[in-house]
Amino acid sequence: MDDRIEGARASACAWRTGCRCPMHARRLFSAAVLAAGAGAAGLAWADGIELGNRSSLGQIVSGEEIEAATAEQYQQLLQEAQSQGALASADHPQVRRLRFIAQRLISHVMTPNLRATSRAAQWNWEVNLIGSRQINAFCMPGGKIAFFSGLLTQLQLTDDEVAMVMGHEMTHALREHSREQLGKTTATNGLIELGAAIFGLGNGGRYLASLGGQLLNLRFSRDDESEADRGGMDLAARAGYDPRAGLSLWRKMESSSHGSPPQWLSTHPAGASRISQIQSQLAAVTPVYARAEKPGQRFDKG
């Protein structure tokens, strides 16, 4: 009995001090993988800006239906712009710039702390530029992005500032703010007919025909706008763009308004409070930006 006990103790000692038999080697490898995974998960959550759970009101309407409707609306918008000679071509310098920045941000949309809709992993992202003096940009559900040239030219945005605007708009889509707003409308107004249409119980054609226009005219709440600011900072930082650009961006926005905010600012929090919020979030995203791979190409440098 004593010999067996001593043998077990010796075996345990060998395991603790570096036994390399096949069984223990597999255990060591598995432990290392689990530890690495835990470490990576810890890094993902240790810094950056963590957004909360999405509103349950969004579940009232179908995300797939919304994305189908907005894809159709987006194509109509591009066709109209093209017919007026206002749709920039793929080789336009600003289009190349926007698509380069977008690809960097898109690679981070499923970062756990953003809690984006899982459908975003399969979105067919599109980025286009429309010639207009409007200071405006948007990202529709499904990843359909449009910038208006006035935003770039009138404000002379740097790449970092473009990334902040784009990250903000992408966060609206990733967090399904449009779906939430439509859900609130449905719940508040008790639109039984609309709810029936969403779930395919009737009048679906009429619903889908009007949905795209509704989405283009939606105005997000101030809470949504603040959340989009935070998510946009996080996305931009992970893509290697300086989140401090949010401060210069909003100063430019304020100076361009001349007492009347541009369309993009119509429901946004006041500039001073927005700048204060960005400043308060910089400590969370600075480590993210510091270790991020920086863009290999800059379009704002001569």
ABEGO torsion letter per residue (X at the ends): XAAAAAAAAAAAAAAAAGBABAAAAAAAAAAAAAAAAAAAAAAAAABEBBBBBBBAAAAABBAAAAAAAAAAAAAAAAAAAAAAGABBBAABAAAAAAAAAAAAAAAAAABAAAGBBAAAAABBBBBBBBBBABBBBBBBBGGBBBBBAAAAAAAGBBAAAAAAAAAAAAAAAAAGAAAAAAAAAAAAAGBAAAAAAAAGAEGAAAAAAAAAAAAAABBBBAAAAAAAAAAAAAAAAAAGBBAAAAAAAAAAAAAAAGGBBBAAAAABBBAAAAAAAAAAAAAAAAAAAAABBBBABBAABX
